[in-house]
């Protein structure tokens, strides 16, 4: 009886091949899931763009990026940035955001006749809005002891910030009231320094109708309204439309927890005498 020669077990190799194929297929699915996800279209710089460059269509492009890596305020169409002038250097492939065009401090530039000429800001203004200069020193607006630094957050407001404007009607009177009359107002420029070294003016961006109202409040000395500026966090800023044709300010209600009650009887002359005598 002839002895059959040993042969590879074809079934074992077949099963091993199926297992390897399944592992490879699983790896492909994992990679696709990792790289796929939610994506967003975003405008990026084709290459590094120096500060002061007016963007043209050949300097920018749209790409698809993972949504988690795209800034929430990034532009999504190239027409929204073409014609804007970058205030900072933009790196290659950087998503384009409004902060790149944020106004810088107002600086005087030498003119041909030896005088000064203001920096142009009209390219930073949203359609339907206007730039309005408002004073930083509001010591004469009816709030007792109000000085320039007290009314403007210690002069910490800088270009690119958003502020609210508190209006105090009839300060000192029984019917006095305070409210956030204007909210989410972008600051385009901080004006030239005065003799004290502090800024004397903020240039803000407001709707045309609000410009009239703010001007009336700041110039109406008969009603003695008190005014203060409030600096708001970036998390409460409004949104600019992708084509820069609309800005939606974010209005916040006057809400929040009241001061918590504490067991504090206060200190008076009798309490001091009991502690220290005299």
Helices and strands as residue ranges (DSSP letters): H 10-35, E 39-45, G 57-59, E 60-66, G 67-69, G 78-80, G 98-101, E 109-110, E 116-117, G 122-124, E 129-135, H 148-151, G 153-155, E 162-169, E 177-190, E 201-207, H 208-219, E 226-231, G 234-236, E 239-240, E 247-248, H 269-276
